[in-house]
């Protein structure tokens, strides 16, 4: 959908596009933080 086009924006809102995108962004951020935390722990253990 092109949210700059009014009728497409309305359809996107009805379909819950923004909720889906928000959930996806949250899941990606959570996974990225998890992976980074694991890497930090690996590096920290090597330094000890």
PDB file of N, H, CA, C and O in Angstrom:
ATOM      1  N   UNK A   1       0.827  -1.191   0.000  1.00  0.00           N
ATOM      2  CA  UNK A   1       0.000   0.000   0.000  1.00  0.00           C
ATOM      3  C   UNK A   1       0.867   1.250   0.000  1.00  0.00           C
ATOM      4  O   UNK A   1       1.924   1.294   0.630  1.00  0.00           O
ATOM      5  N   UNK A   2       0.403   2.257  -0.714  1.00  0.00           N
ATOM      6  H   UNK A   2      -0.455   2.221  -1.226  1.00  0.00           H
ATOM      7  CA  UNK A   2       1.041   3.574  -0.681  1.00  0.00           C
ATOM      8  C   UNK A   2       0.205   4.435   0.254  1.00  0.00           C
ATOM      9  O   UNK A   2      -0.888   4.873  -0.106  1.00  0.00           O
ATOM     10  N   UNK A   3       0.717   4.674   1.446  1.00  0.00           N
ATOM     11  H   UNK A   3       1.605   4.318   1.738  1.00  0.00           H
ATOM     12  CA  UNK A   3      -0.065   5.384   2.459  1.00  0.00           C
ATOM     13  C   UNK A   3      -0.228   6.866   2.161  1.00  0.00           C
ATOM     14  O   UNK A   3      -0.912   7.578   2.896  1.00  0.00           O
ATOM     15  N   UNK A   4       0.397   7.335   1.084  1.00  0.00           N
ATOM     16  H   UNK A   4       0.953   6.756   0.487  1.00  0.00           H
ATOM     17  CA  UNK A   4       0.200   8.730   0.667  1.00  0.00           C
ATOM     18  C   UNK A   4      -1.083   8.879  -0.152  1.00  0.00           C
ATOM     19  O   UNK A   4      -1.576   9.988  -0.357  1.00  0.00           O
ATOM     20  N   UNK A   5      -1.608   7.763  -0.608  1.00  0.00           N
ATOM     21  H   UNK A   5      -1.207   6.862  -0.441  1.00  0.00           H
ATOM     22  CA  UNK A   5      -2.863   7.760  -1.361  1.00  0.00           C
ATOM     23  C   UNK A   5      -3.979   7.492  -0.357  1.00  0.00           C
ATOM     24  O   UNK A   5      -4.012   6.429   0.264  1.00  0.00           O
ATOM     25  N   UNK A   6      -4.894   8.446  -0.192  1.00  0.00           N
ATOM     26  H   UNK A   6      -4.867   9.310  -0.696  1.00  0.00           H
ATOM     27  CA  UNK A   6      -5.907   8.352   0.875  1.00  0.00           C
ATOM     28  C   UNK A   6      -6.658   7.022   0.942  1.00  0.00           C
ATOM     29  O   UNK A   6      -6.777   6.447   2.024  1.00  0.00           O
ATOM     30  N   UNK A   7      -7.165   6.523  -0.179  1.00  0.00           N
ATOM     31  H   UNK A   7      -7.069   6.990  -1.057  1.00  0.00           H
ATOM     32  CA  UNK A   7      -7.954   5.294  -0.097  1.00  0.00           C
ATOM     33  C   UNK A   7      -7.080   4.098   0.266  1.00  0.00           C
ATOM     34  O   UNK A   7      -7.546   3.174   0.934  1.00  0.00           O
ATOM     35  N   UNK A   8      -5.817   4.103  -0.166  1.00  0.00           N
ATOM     36  H   UNK A   8      -5.438   4.853  -0.708  1.00  0.00           H
ATOM     37  CA  UNK A   8      -4.924   3.004   0.200  1.00  0.00           C
ATOM     38  C   UNK A   8      -4.537   3.091   1.677  1.00  0.00           C
ATOM     39  O   UNK A   8      -4.370   2.072   2.348  1.00  0.00           O
ATOM     40  N   UNK A   9      -4.397   4.313   2.169  1.00  0.00           N
ATOM     41  H   UNK A   9      -4.533   5.140   1.624  1.00  0.00           H
ATOM     42  CA  UNK A   9      -4.116   4.502   3.598  1.00  0.00           C
ATOM     43  C   UNK A   9      -5.267   3.941   4.432  1.00  0.00           C
ATOM     44  O   UNK A   9      -5.039   3.262   5.434  1.00  0.00           O
ATOM     45  N   UNK A  10      -6.493   4.224   4.019  1.00  0.00           N
ATOM     46  H   UNK A  10      -6.677   4.775   3.206  1.00  0.00           H
ATOM     47  CA  UNK A  10      -7.665   3.700   4.735  1.00  0.00           C
ATOM     48  C   UNK A  10      -7.668   2.171   4.742  1.00  0.00           C
ATOM     49  O   UNK A  10      -7.946   1.552   5.769  1.00  0.00           O
ATOM     50  N   UNK A  11      -7.363   1.571   3.605  1.00  0.00           N
ATOM     51  H   UNK A  11      -7.138   2.074   2.771  1.00  0.00           H
ATOM     52  CA  UNK A  11      -7.331   0.104   3.522  1.00  0.00           C
ATOM     53  C   UNK A  11      -6.225  -0.464   4.409  1.00  0.00           C
ATOM     54  O   UNK A  11      -6.408  -1.500   5.049  1.00  0.00           O
ATOM     55  N   UNK A  12      -5.088   0.209   4.445  1.00  0.00           N
ATOM     56  H   UNK A  12      -4.939   1.051   3.926  1.00  0.00           H
ATOM     57  CA  UNK A  12      -3.981  -0.237   5.298  1.00  0.00           C
ATOM     58  C   UNK A  12      -4.385  -0.182   6.769  1.00  0.00           C
ATOM     59  O   UNK A  12      -4.067  -1.084   7.545  1.00  0.00           O
ATOM     60  N   UNK A  13      -5.084   0.879   7.140  1.00  0.00           N
ATOM     61  H   UNK A  13      -5.342   1.611   6.510  1.00  0.00           H
ATOM     62  CA  UNK A  13      -5.550   1.003   8.523  1.00  0.00           C
ATOM     63  C   UNK A  13      -6.547  -0.097   8.863  1.00  0.00           C
ATOM     64  O   UNK A  13      -6.474  -0.696   9.936  1.00  0.00           O
ATOM     65  N   UNK A  14      -7.478  -0.361   7.951  1.00  0.00           N
ATOM     66  H   UNK A  14      -7.537   0.126   7.080  1.00  0.00           H
ATOM     67  CA  UNK A  14      -8.471  -1.415   8.177  1.00  0.00           C
ATOM     68  C   UNK A  14      -7.808  -2.785   8.321  1.00  0.00           C
ATOM     69  O   UNK A  14      -8.238  -3.615   9.122  1.00  0.00           O
ATOM     70  N   UNK A  15      -6.761  -3.006   7.537  1.00  0.00           N
ATOM     71  H   UNK A  15      -6.412  -2.332   6.886  1.00  0.00           H
ATOM     72  CA  UNK A  15      -6.083  -4.303   7.544  1.00  0.00           C
ATOM     73  C   UNK A  15      -5.123  -4.458   8.725  1.00  0.00           C
ATOM     74  O   UNK A  15      -4.584  -5.542   8.950  1.00  0.00           O
ATOM     75  N   UNK A  16      -4.913  -3.390   9.468  1.00  0.00           N
ATOM     76  H   UNK A  16      -5.351  -2.510   9.286  1.00  0.00           H
ATOM     77  CA  UNK A  16      -4.010  -3.465  10.619  1.00  0.00           C
ATOM     78  C   UNK A  16      -2.541  -3.455  10.240  1.00  0.00           C
ATOM     79  O   UNK A  16      -1.699  -3.975  10.972  1.00  0.00           O
ATOM     80  N   UNK A  17      -2.236  -2.861   9.090  1.00  0.00           N
ATOM     81  H   UNK A  17      -2.921  -2.438   8.496  1.00  0.00           H
ATOM     82  CA  UNK A  17      -0.858  -2.843   8.604  1.00  0.00           C
ATOM     83  C   UNK A  17       0.106  -2.255   9.635  1.00  0.00           C
ATOM     84  O   UNK A  17       1.199  -2.786   9.831  1.00  0.00           O
ATOM     85  N   UNK A  18      -0.282  -1.182  10.282  1.00  0.00           N
ATOM     86  H   UNK A  18      -1.170  -0.750  10.123  1.00  0.00           H
ATOM     87  CA  UNK A  18       0.623  -0.520  11.221  1.00  0.00           C
ATOM     88  C   UNK A  18       0.882  -1.382  12.453  1.00  0.00           C
ATOM     89  O   UNK A  18       1.986  -1.369  12.997  1.00  0.00           O
ATOM     90  N   UNK A  19      -0.110  -2.117  12.889  1.00  0.00           N
ATOM     91  H   UNK A  19      -1.007  -2.127  12.448  1.00  0.00           H
ATOM     92  CA  UNK A  19       0.094  -3.028  14.025  1.00  0.00           C
ATOM     93  C   UNK A  19       1.049  -4.152  13.651  1.00  0.00           C
ATOM     94  O   UNK A  19       1.917  -4.528  14.439  1.00  0.00           O
ATOM     95  N   UNK A  20       0.884  -4.682  12.452  1.00  0.00           N
ATOM     96  H   UNK A  20       0.179  -4.377  11.812  1.00  0.00           H
ATOM     97  CA  UNK A  20       1.758  -5.761  11.989  1.00  0.00           C
ATOM     98  C   UNK A  20       3.192  -5.254  11.871  1.00  0.00           C
ATOM     99  O   UNK A  20       4.128  -5.923  12.308  1.00  0.00           O
ATOM    100  N   UNK A  21       3.362  -4.073  11.281  1.00  0.00           N
ATOM    101  H   UNK A  21       2.601  -3.530  10.926  1.00  0.00           H
ATOM    102  CA  UNK A  21       4.702  -3.500  11.130  1.00  0.00           C
ATOM    103  C   UNK A  21       5.332  -3.220  12.489  1.00  0.00           C
ATOM    104  O   UNK A  21       6.524  -3.457  12.687  1.00  0.00           O
ATOM    105  N   UNK A  22       4.544  -2.723  13.407  1.00  0.00           N
ATOM    106  H   UNK A  22       3.576  -2.530  13.246  1.00  0.00           H
ATOM    107  CA  UNK A  22       5.042  -2.432  14.749  1.00  0.00           C
ATOM    108  C   UNK A  22       5.480  -3.712  15.453  1.00  0.00           C
ATOM    109  O   UNK A  22       6.534  -3.741  16.088  1.00  0.00           O
ATOM    110  N   UNK A  23       4.688  -4.754  15.345  1.00  0.00           N
ATOM    111  H   UNK A  23       3.832  -4.730  14.829  1.00  0.00           H
ATOM    112  CA  UNK A  23       5.040  -6.039  15.952  1.00  0.00           C
ATOM    113  C   UNK A  23       6.318  -6.596  15.329  1.00  0.00           C
ATOM    114  O   UNK A  23       7.194  -7.094  16.036  1.00  0.00           O
ATOM    115  N   UNK A  24       6.417  -6.511  14.012  1.00  0.00           N
ATOM    116  H   UNK A  24       5.705  -6.106  13.438  1.00  0.00           H
ATOM    117  CA  UNK A  24       7.598  -7.011  13.313  1.00  0.00           C
ATOM    118  C   UNK A  24       8.848  -6.248  13.743  1.00  0.00           C
ATOM    119  O   UNK A  24       9.885  -6.855  14.009  1.00  0.00           O
ATOM    120  N   UNK A  25       8.756  -4.932  13.812  1.00  0.00           N
ATOM    121  H   UNK A  25       7.913  -4.439  13.596  1.00  0.00           H
ATOM    122  CA  UNK A  25       9.898  -4.117  14.235  1.00  0.00           C
ATOM    123  C   UNK A  25      10.316  -4.479  15.663  1.00  0.00           C
ATOM    124  O   UNK A  25      11.507  -4.561  15.961  1.00  0.00           O
ATOM    125  N   UNK A  26       9.352  -4.691  16.528  1.00  0.00           N
ATOM    126  H   UNK A  26       8.384  -4.625  16.286  1.00  0.00           H
ATOM    127  CA  UNK A  26       9.657  -5.088  17.902  1.00  0.00           C
ATOM    128  C   UNK A  26      10.355  -6.433  17.970  1.00  0.00           C
ATOM    129  O   UNK A  26      11.311  -6.603  18.726  1.00  0.00           O
ATOM    130  N   UNK A  27       9.882  -7.385  17.186  1.00  0.00           N
ATOM    131  H   UNK A  27       9.105  -7.247  16.572  1.00  0.00           H
ATOM    132  CA  UNK A  27      10.492  -8.713  17.171  1.00  0.00           C
ATOM    133  C   UNK A  27      11.923  -8.666  16.649  1.00  0.00           C
ATOM    134  O   UNK A  27      12.806  -9.336  17.185  1.00  0.00           O
ATOM    135  N   UNK A  28      12.151  -7.878  15.609  1.00  0.00           N
ATOM    136  H   UNK A  28      11.434  -7.334  15.174  1.00  0.00           H
ATOM    137  CA  UNK A  28      13.496  -7.749  15.042  1.00  0.00           C
ATOM    138  C   UNK A  28      14.433  -7.092  16.053  1.00  0.00           C
ATOM    139  O   UNK A  28      15.563  -7.543  16.236  1.00  0.00           O
ATOM    140  N   UNK A  29      13.973  -6.041  16.702  1.00  0.00           N
ATOM    141  H   UNK A  29      13.054  -5.675  16.554  1.00  0.00           H
ATOM    142  CA  UNK A  29      14.800  -5.358  17.701  1.00  0.00           C
ATOM    143  C   UNK A  29      15.130  -6.287  18.864  1.00  0.00           C
ATOM    144  O   UNK A  29      16.259  -6.297  19.355  1.00  0.00           O
ATOM    145  N   UNK A  30      14.159  -7.057  19.297  1.00  0.00           N
ATOM    146  H   UNK A  30      13.242  -7.049  18.899  1.00  0.00           H
ATOM    147  CA  UNK A  30      14.367  -7.995  20.402  1.00  0.00           C
ATOM    148  C   UNK A  30      15.413  -9.050  20.016  1.00  0.00           C
ATOM    149  O   UNK A  30      16.300  -9.365  20.809  1.00  0.00           O
ATOM    150  N   UNK A  31      15.306  -9.588  18.808  1.00  0.00           N
ATOM    151  H   UNK A  31      14.585  -9.331  18.164  1.00  0.00           H
ATOM    152  CA  UNK A  31      16.258 -10.604  18.351  1.00  0.00           C
ATOM    153  C   UNK A  31      17.653 -10.007  18.197  1.00  0.00           C
ATOM    154  O   UNK A  31      18.641 -10.649  18.552  1.00  0.00           O
ATOM    155  N   UNK A  32      17.746  -8.791  17.673  1.00  0.00           N
ATOM    156  H   UNK A  32      16.943  -8.269  17.385  1.00  0.00           H
ATOM    157  CA  UNK A  32      19.046  -8.134  17.519  1.00  0.00           C
ATOM    158  C   UNK A  32      19.706  -7.932  18.880  1.00  0.00           C
ATOM    159  O   UNK A  32      20.906  -8.164  19.027  1.00  0.00           O
ATOM    160  N   UNK A  33      18.940  -7.505  19.864  1.00  0.00           N
ATOM    161  H   UNK A  33      17.965  -7.316  19.744  1.00  0.00           H
ATOM    162  CA  UNK A  33      19.481  -7.316  21.212  1.00  0.00           C
ATOM    163  C   UNK A  33      19.955  -8.647  21.792  1.00  0.00           C
ATOM    164  O   UNK A  33      20.993  -8.706  22.451  1.00  0.00           O
ATOM    165  N   UNK A  34      19.205  -9.699  21.549  1.00  0.00           N
ATOM    166  H   UNK A  34      18.362  -9.651  21.014  1.00  0.00           H
ATOM    167  CA  UNK A  34      19.573 -11.027  22.040  1.00  0.00           C
ATOM    168  C   UNK A  34      20.894 -11.488  21.426  1.00  0.00           C
ATOM    169  O   UNK A  34      21.770 -11.988  22.132  1.00  0.00           O
ATOM    170  N   UNK A  35      21.033 -11.320  20.115  1.00  0.00           N
ATOM    171  H   UNK A  35      20.322 -10.914  19.542  1.00  0.00           H
ATOM    172  CA  UNK A  35      22.253 -11.734  19.422  1.00  0.00           C
ATOM    173  C   UNK A  35      23.447 -10.909  19.904  1.00  0.00           C
ATOM    174  O   UNK A  35      24.521 -11.457  20.153  1.00  0.00           O
ATOM    175  N   UNK A  36      23.264  -9.606  20.034  1.00  0.00           N
ATOM    176  H   UNK A  36      22.392  -9.161  19.831  1.00  0.00           H
ATOM    177  CA  UNK A  36      24.353  -8.755  20.519  1.00  0.00           C
ATOM    178  C   UNK A  36      24.757  -9.133  21.937  1.00  0.00           C
ATOM    179  O   UNK A  36      25.947  -9.170  22.252  1.00  0.00           O
ATOM    180  N   UNK A  37      23.793  -9.412  22.785  1.00  0.00           N
ATOM    181  H   UNK A  37      22.826  -9.382  22.530  1.00  0.00           H
ATOM    182  CA  UNK A  37      24.085  -9.800  24.166  1.00  0.00           C
ATOM    183  C   UNK A  37      24.902 -11.094  24.197  1.00  0.00           C
ATOM    184  O   UNK A  37      25.844 -11.216  24.980  1.00  0.00           O
ATOM    185  N   UNK A  38      24.542 -12.051  23.351  1.00  0.00           N
ATOM    186  H   UNK A  38      23.777 -11.951  22.715  1.00  0.00           H
ATOM    187  CA  UNK A  38      25.290 -13.306  23.273  1.00  0.00           C
ATOM    188  C   UNK A  38      26.727 -13.055  22.821  1.00  0.00           C
ATOM    189  O   UNK A  38      27.662 -13.638  23.369  1.00  0.00           O
ATOM    190  N   UNK A  39      26.901 -12.192  21.826  1.00  0.00           N
ATOM    191  H   UNK A  39      26.140 -11.719  21.382  1.00  0.00           H
ATOM    192  CA  UNK A  39      28.243 -11.869  21.335  1.00  0.00           C
ATOM    193  C   UNK A  39      29.073 -11.180  22.416  1.00  0.00           C
ATOM    194  O   UNK A  39      30.254 -11.484  22.583  1.00  0.00           O
ATOM    195  N   UNK A  40      28.465 -10.267  23.139  1.00  0.00           N
ATOM    196  H   UNK A  40      27.506 -10.021  23.004  1.00  0.00           H
ATOM    197  CA  UNK A  40      29.171  -9.582  24.232  1.00  0.00           C
ATOM    198  C   UNK A  40      29.624 -10.593  25.276  1.00  0.00           C
ATOM    199  O   UNK A  40      30.748 -10.513  25.771  1.00  0.00           O
ATOM    200  N   UNK A  41      28.764 -11.534  25.610  1.00  0.00           N
ATOM    201  H   UNK A  41      27.851 -11.599  25.207  1.00  0.00           H
ATOM    202  CA  UNK A  41      29.126 -12.562  26.593  1.00  0.00           C
ATOM    203  C   UNK A  41      30.263 -13.441  26.094  1.00  0.00           C
ATOM    204  O   UNK A  41      31.141 -13.814  26.872  1.00  0.00           O
ATOM    205  N   UNK A  42      30.261 -13.776  24.810  1.00  0.00           N
ATOM    206  H   UNK A  42      29.547 -13.474  24.178  1.00  0.00           H
ATOM    207  CA  UNK A  42      31.337 -14.590  24.233  1.00  0.00           C
ATOM    208  C   UNK A  42      32.657 -13.830  24.303  1.00  0.00           C
ATOM    209  O   UNK A  42      33.676 -14.388  24.710  1.00  0.00           O
ATOM    210  N   UNK A  43      32.641 -12.567  23.910  1.00  0.00           N
ATOM    211  H   UNK A  43      31.813 -12.114  23.579  1.00  0.00           H
ATOM    212  CA  UNK A  43      33.858 -11.748  23.946  1.00  0.00           C
ATOM    213  C   UNK A  43      34.346 -11.586  25.383  1.00  0.00           C
ATOM    214  O   UNK A  43      35.545 -11.661  25.649  1.00  0.00           O
ATOM    215  N   UNK A  44      33.427 -11.368  26.292  1.00  0.00           N
ATOM    216  H   UNK A  44      32.453 -11.307  26.076  1.00  0.00           H
ATOM    217  CA  UNK A  44      33.786 -11.198  27.708  1.00  0.00           C
ATOM    218  C   UNK A  44      34.436 -12.471  28.261  1.00  0.00           C
ATOM    219  O   UNK A  44      35.421 -12.394  28.994  1.00  0.00           O
ATOM    220  N   UNK A  45      33.894 -13.627  27.915  1.00  0.00           N
ATOM    221  H   UNK A  45      33.094 -13.689  27.319  1.00  0.00           H
ATOM    222  CA  UNK A  45      34.449 -14.892  28.406  1.00  0.00           C
ATOM    223  C   UNK A  45      35.849 -15.127  27.852  1.00  0.00           C
ATOM    224  O   UNK A  45      36.698 -15.681  28.551  1.00  0.00           O
ATOM    225  N   UNK A  46      36.109 -14.715  26.607  1.00  0.00           N
ATOM    226  H   UNK A  46      35.420 -14.265  26.040  1.00  0.00           H
ATOM    227  CA  UNK A  46      37.441 -14.870  26.012  1.00  0.00           C
ATOM    228  C   UNK A  46      38.452 -13.957  26.692  1.00  0.00           C
ATOM    229  O   UNK A  46      39.635 -14.287  26.771  1.00  0.00           O
ATOM    230  N   UNK A  47      37.993 -12.817  27.180  1.00  0.00           N
ATOM    231  H   UNK A  47      37.032 -12.549  27.116  1.00  0.00           H
ATOM    232  CA  UNK A  47      38.892 -11.842  27.799  1.00  0.00           C
ATOM    233  C   UNK A  47      39.303 -12.248  29.209  1.00  0.00           C
ATOM    234  O   UNK A  47      40.288 -11.741  29.747  1.00  0.00           O
ATOM    235  N   UNK A  48      38.549 -13.159  29.801  1.00  0.00           N
ATOM    236  H   UNK A  48      37.750 -13.571  29.364  1.00  0.00           H
ATOM    237  CA  UNK A  48      38.828 -13.549  31.201  1.00  0.00           C
ATOM    238  C   UNK A  48      39.949 -14.554  31.277  1.00  0.00           C
ATOM    239  O   UNK A  48      40.314 -14.990  32.369  1.00  0.00           O
TER     240      UNK A  48
END
